[in-house]
Structures are given as C-alpha cells and as structure tokens.
C-alpha cells in the first residue's frame, strides 16, 4: 500500500522495515502469519503483488507443485495457474483446457480470467467473463456481486471480480465498487484482493483535481477535491 501511495500520489509513508521471506514456509508458499500454514490463494496473489520482497524462486516452485498435490481440484488449479502467470510460465494451454471445466466455481473462473489478463489476453478474459462468470452475478440497484452461499465468500469473490473488472475494463466495475465500499468480511481478510484491485485501477484513473459548484436553497458554494478527499453536504427532504 505504501509503494502504491508513493508511486501514484507522491506520498511518502514511513513504514517499519519488513522482511516478507519470514512469511514463506520451507516449501516457498506464503503464510498469513509467520507461524501459520501456507495458503495457496495468498501465495498466488503475492506472486503478483510483491517483487523482490519474497524468495520468488521457491514461490514459483510451490505454485508448480500445487498443480499436482493431494489437495488439487479445479479451483486450486486455477489459483496456481494465476500465480504462475506472474512468472510468465508457459501455462496458457493449461488455462485453455481449464476454461471448459464445468466444476469451476465463480472464484475459480475469476482466477482463470485474471490469469488470461495477466498474459495480455484481455479480450479473451473479457469474453470469458461474459460467457462463464456474468451469469453468476447478482444485481440489486446500483450493486453487483458474486453469488455464494456465505457472506464472506460473496465479499471475497466480489473483490476479486473488481480486480478483474479493473484489469480488463469491464462495465460492471462501478457496481462492484458500490457493493464493496462499506462491506468487509467478518471472519477473514480481503486485503490482498483489495491490493490487486488498487494495483489495477490506480494507473487508469484521471489524476486531475475535481472542481464543482453546488446550490441547494440557502446552501451554495464551490469545492475542489484532490488525493481522495471527500465533500459531504447534508440536505433536508425539501
């Protein structure tokens, strides 16, 4: 987050030195805590988020082994392939085959689309979203979110979808943003997914300040906003 703030806003944030390698297990997978077990999803996202801060060689080996380990299923295969796309591994043929797997959940399909986008196949990723993922999107007014049995799963999957939408310029991005603006999972974190979204969307945003005037009965004025500032005016029903 500090690196993104400095790159896109010129904001230098002092942070304590952090050695991310201590969050890697002996086999190269990334752990949420130094004493916990490695997690495939965190490992795959970390491959895209962090460059020199991790032992990338061992992380790549972990992701390769995850394609054939005892836990592997279609979703885990999609996650591992997404992680490997950060290393430009030749896995496009595997992705093409996996696209047709009917056992993929919406999260697994989203990882397939993210991997395609990572390889530069953004048009293919967009088409795959329309044909395989969009039918599983719920819409409610200005909101759009992933169908899932539990609220935390809905939020995690929708945050991933927002990252995908930012990556391939999907029209649903605003609807995903609206849903996520004040929703956070109760029992887990979606910080990694949010960082993926920020990394994709920030380079595409207009960096000019926003200025406007307003008038409502006796309230009037003008305002200029920059660097994520907000302006709120409270009005009566009249």
Beta strands, then each sheet from edge to edge (+ up, - down):
strand 1: 137-140
strand 2: 143-146
strand 3: 210-216
strand 4: 219-225
sheet 1: 1+ 2-
sheet 2: 3+ 4-
end
